[in-house]
């Protein structure tokens, strides 16, 4: 791992979940969460199925649009200063 990243482990209802910290962001392991639904070999299938659902796709679209608007706003503000 690079200098900017560190890893912690949290336990939720008896399940160990890795939490990665990078700069100012925290990331949780979806694989660890998926393992609670199925065994290790099926965790990837659980994630693939989740990503394909309509509500997940809609969420990704909304977040990407929000991120673009926010990025454009901040970049425009930076150019004005």
GUKOLLUM-919718 format. One line per field, with one value per residue (C-alpha): x, y, z. Coordinates in Angstrom, 3 decimals. Layout:
BEGIN
c1	[X;...];
c2	[Y;...];
c3	[Z;...];
END
This chain:
BEGIN
c1	[0.000;1.117;1.832;-1.587;-3.579;-4.269;-6.635;-8.905;-11.238;-14.711;-17.011;-20.719;-23.025;-20.116;-18.780;-15.334;-15.356;-12.244;-12.279;-9.630;-8.647;-7.074;-6.389;-9.766;-11.893;-13.067;-13.919;-15.621;-15.131;-18.233;-16.719;-16.661;-20.308;-21.295;-19.666;-22.368;-25.018;-23.154;-19.848;-16.543;-16.875;-20.272;-19.398;-18.461;-21.816;-23.686;-21.865;-22.436;-26.157;-26.393;-24.652;-27.135;-30.259;-32.203;-32.029;-28.249;-27.835;-30.109;-28.075;-24.821;-26.298;-27.484;-24.165;-22.171;-24.318;-23.984;-20.232;-19.939;-21.981;-19.970;-16.671;-17.718;-18.815;-15.600;-13.452;-15.365;-14.953;-11.230;-10.911;-12.654;-10.335];
c2	[0.000;3.534;6.064;7.710;4.533;2.670;-0.116;-0.755;-3.588;-3.221;-5.956;-5.791;-8.491;-10.903;-10.189;-8.677;-5.848;-4.059;-0.264;1.452;5.084;7.067;10.766;12.138;9.229;6.005;2.915;-0.238;-3.628;-4.656;-8.129;-8.545;-7.449;-9.782;-12.710;-12.425;-13.288;-16.182;-17.965;-16.556;-18.071;-16.421;-12.943;-11.685;-12.884;-11.055;-7.817;-8.272;-8.828;-5.799;-3.556;-4.645;-3.657;-0.690;1.225;0.875;2.062;5.037;5.888;5.739;8.037;10.577;10.523;10.905;13.872;15.465;14.892;16.444;19.489;19.892;19.464;21.968;24.447;24.130;24.318;27.417;28.990;28.209;29.912;33.034;33.408];
c3	[0.000;-0.659;2.045;1.652;2.207;5.402;6.233;9.198;9.950;11.386;12.560;11.757;13.106;13.362;9.859;9.332;6.778;5.517;5.429;3.335;3.907;1.092;1.591;2.740;1.504;3.140;1.106;2.372;0.785;-1.158;-1.485;2.291;2.491;-0.369;1.440;4.104;1.488;-0.089;0.316;-0.965;-4.431;-5.025;-3.699;-7.178;-8.548;-5.786;-6.654;-10.404;-9.837;-7.554;-10.091;-12.782;-10.883;-12.181;-8.896;-8.743;-12.325;-11.620;-8.515;-10.488;-13.161;-10.577;-8.721;-11.932;-13.004;-9.576;-9.589;-13.066;-12.049;-8.863;-10.724;-13.405;-10.734;-8.744;-11.883;-13.045;-9.608;-9.711;-13.126;-11.797;-8.826];
END
